[in-house]
Amino acid sequence: MGTAGYKISDAELEVMRILWREKQAVSFSDIRIELRDKMGWEKSTIATLLKRLEKKGAVSVQEKEVHYYVPNIAKEDYVMFRKRSLIDKLYDGSTKNFVAALCQSGELTEADIDELKKYFRMGEENK
């Protein structure tokens, strides 16, 4: 299944963030403790989220003495898919219009703009 097939909810994304951060198989217990402390979620909620992610193919389970979970999709791939999806949906596929909206909103500082200029220059060098 390609990246486009993963429709990950905000709650499921909290689980994925743990798996991506750890870069190794993570036990159910470790996931449960972190999400209980961070989100206040019960064991059953976390188990449901993991089952949904497994059913979607976004994670795999390794059954050892306990269940361990690993992501089937790289964070970078998912972020690129979501970025493209956002630009397509809100800006008719125009990255230029997306960047223009950021600039026009007044939310970028001068330092942000200077940093973005460096990225634009790097892009020119890579052509």
N, C-alpha and C positions, 0 to 999 in steps of 0.2 A: 504494500500500500504506500502510495506517495505521501508526501507531507500534507498535501491538500486534503487527504482523507481523515486527518486527525482534527476533530472538532473538540478541543479541550476547553472545558469550562474554567471559570476563574478558580473554583475550589480545587479542581483537578490540577490546575497549574501550580498550586501551592505544593502538591505532592511532587510534581515534576521538578520544581525548583530544588527540592531536597536531593532528588536523584541526580540531577545535573551537577549540583555542587559537590557531591561526594565522589563522583567519578568511579564508583565501584558499587557492587551489589550492596543494598541497604536492607537490613532486617525490618520486618513489620514492626517489631518492638521499638526500634530507633525512630522510625517514621511516626509511630503513634505517640511517643513521648514528646517529640518536637512539635507536632501539630496540636497535641493536647495543651502544651504550655503556650504556644504561640496563638492558636486560634480558639482554644477552649472546646475542641471537638471531641466527641466520644469515640470509643473504639469502633463501634458499629458504623459510624459515619466514615471513618478513615478506611475501614474494610470495604465499604461500598464504593468509595472513590477509587481504590486500587482495583477492585473488580471491574469497574467501568473502564478504567484505563487499559486493563488487560484485554477486555473484550474488544476495545477499539484498536488494539494492536500497538498502543503507544508504550506499553511496558511488558516485560516478560517476568515471569516468576521462576525462581530457582528454589526447588524444594530440597532443603538439606535437613538439619535438625529443626529448623524453623523456616518460614518463607522469607526469601530475599528477593528484592525487586531491582530491576535494571531498566533504564530507558531504552527504547528501540529507535528513538529519534534524537539527534543531536540538538542541543539548545540553539545553536547557530542556525540550523536548518529551519527550526520552528519559528525563530524570530524573523528570519528572512521571509518565510511564508506569510506570517502575520503582518509584517510591514507592507509587503506587496498587496495583500488583501485590503489593508486599510487605505492605501493610496488608490487602489482600484475603486473601492467603494465610495470614498469621500471626495476624491479629486480626479475622478474619471481617468485614472491611470497615469496622471501627470505628476511626476516627481517634482518638476519645476513648480507646479501650483502648490504642492505640499510645502516645499521649502519657502515659497513666497508667503504662504499663510502663516508660517512660523515667524517670519521676519516682520510681517505686518501686524502681528498680534501685540508686539511690544514686549513679549516675554523673554526675548533674548537680550543678554547683556552685551556690552561692547566686547568683553572677553570671549563670550560665546561666538560672536560674529567673527572675531579674529581667528578663533580656532577653526571655524567652518571654512574660512578663506584658505587656510592651510590644506584642508581636505580637498577643496576645489582645485588647488594647484597640484596636489598629488594626482588627482584624477586626470588633469591635463597632461602630466608627465607620463602617465600610463597609456595614453592613446597611441 
